[in-house]
Amino acid sequence: MKDKKDKFKSIFWGSEIGYGTFAINKNNNGSEKQKGIAITNKSFPEDKLWSDHLKGIGAGLGIIPINSNSKCKWGCLDIDDYRTDNKELVFKIKEQKLPLVVCRSKSGGAHIFCYCKEFIPAKLMKIKITEYAAVLGIGSKVDKTFPVQEKILKDKGHVGSFLNLPYFNAEEGSRYAYKENGEAATLEEFFELYDKKVLSKEDFDKPLKKTKTTDPYAEAPPCLIALKKNKVFEGGRNDALTNFAIFYKKASKEFGMDPHQHQPYTWQELTRKANRLYMIPQLEEKTVETIINSVDKKEYFYMCSVPVLKDVCQSDICRTRAYGIGEQLATGIIGDIVEYGQDRYMVEINTDEKNEITVDGPTLMKMVPFYDEAMRQGSAWIPKMKSTEFDKIMYKKFQERTYSKEYVEEANEELVFVKHFKNYLNKNKAYTNKEALLIYKLPYFSTSYKTLEFNLDAFEDYLVEKRISLKRVDLVLNVQRILKARKVQGKVNNKSCVSWKIEKYDLDHEDLIVEGEAEEIEERKEITHIKNET
């Protein structure tokens, strides 16, 4: 039993700072939710608790999936609708090839588990398992999604919510997993199911393949689906129709052709149609047109907090829908942009602990790299949205960006190139005799006009010598753009001399060789002559 206990414990390990127990009352009716005494303990779940649970001794063990670092290695969809056919769920999961294991709860409901080999952010597990619920079409039946919490504040005494584990009294109990044929699995068979279904950390980054459908409401917020089915009565019609209009504006292309107009439905016409079909009684035409004009002129977000939507809200599922709240959640998480300078932007990330990330321009413009940096630098999970919506949001934030007061000139990348050029001058010096430029390709400085001329090939050779990699085209661009130099063709002693000239150059005095006069030149000639002969 020890090996079984260790394997079971490794699968369901969660919080190290708390656990739960649940003792069932003896007078419960097995056909309804089992009542009993649930206790949360703020201590370490010792080995004996795991062993006693599998043996059916005492109260059953409940584990909090999220640990004190806000990470977990399993999640669960808790379905308390006892009319649900658990075996039908098992077959549907098999058909969809989903990495889920269904277990019978203590009351006969379903606990649908998703497992990971490693600890991952609880928020990531919660989002992924909610996506599975949407694929299965059971969102409205889910009572709770575990982990319930996305973040644990240990210093404030938080431990989280626990879930009663399966296989209490493993040999004879009724809390078992279902094999893929719908039969009850022994503990050993459950271990085999786990080994087959468990995911790696990388699997949680892969998007789910959604079943193709012709239903135009397939990617709509779940609340609107519920309102569509149940209708909306007086007291909530204005808010409800406004939210329908917001959805139709986002998704009107999904609705095909109007058979009477022989052209695609407009979102405005879909809104009018929703008033006729789902509002009881219908709103007056004037009110409907006011709503349409308002949504047309302003970029609205869904009004999730209004009572008519709040009562039927399923936010965890909604954030996974293409036309759900992912966009507005992402907008709230992605804060203001501050330009620091030289292709660096600081972006506020508004999570539980507000922070900021630093990205370059290309990353700021592309959704996937930006999401990666938000997770890497800020541990922030940003809900998915369409790339076109990301572009729209980031363009607006970019247009409204501010500039950092903390930016220092030393952070300017152009200064690096200027530094290389000054080092080149410091090493080779600039001469007041232009023959130095013609014969030895050394810089020439006119004390009268304060102009500096230099040979581009000689400067490039210096950069190569210093192992500074720069393509020729980039070198020329930097010389033109940063040094403000221009190419000139002149003559020295009637000989052609091509150079690059900088007007009004502020040359350091120590970098200038003033003639005394041709002695320095002649000395360099001699040195060069000896080197060439050697």
HUMO-V559107 format. One record per helix or strand of 3 or more residues. SS is the DSSP state (hx for helix, st for strand). FROM is the first residue (numbers start at 1). TO is the last residue. If there is no record, write none. Layout:
SS/FROM/TO, SS/FROM/TO
This chain:
hx/2/12, st/19/24, st/36/41, hx/47/55, st/60/63, st/71/79, hx/86/96, st/101/104, st/110/121, hx/122/136, hx/139/141, st/142/146, hx/154/156, hx/187/197, hx/201/205, hx/222/230, hx/237/255, hx/267/278, hx/285/297, hx/307/310, hx/315/318, hx/326/333, st/334/339, st/345/349, st/355/359, hx/361/365, hx/367/378, hx/387/399, hx/409/411, hx/414/428, hx/435/440, st/443/446, st/451/454, hx/456/465, hx/472/481, st/486/492, st/495/502, hx/509/511, hx/519/533
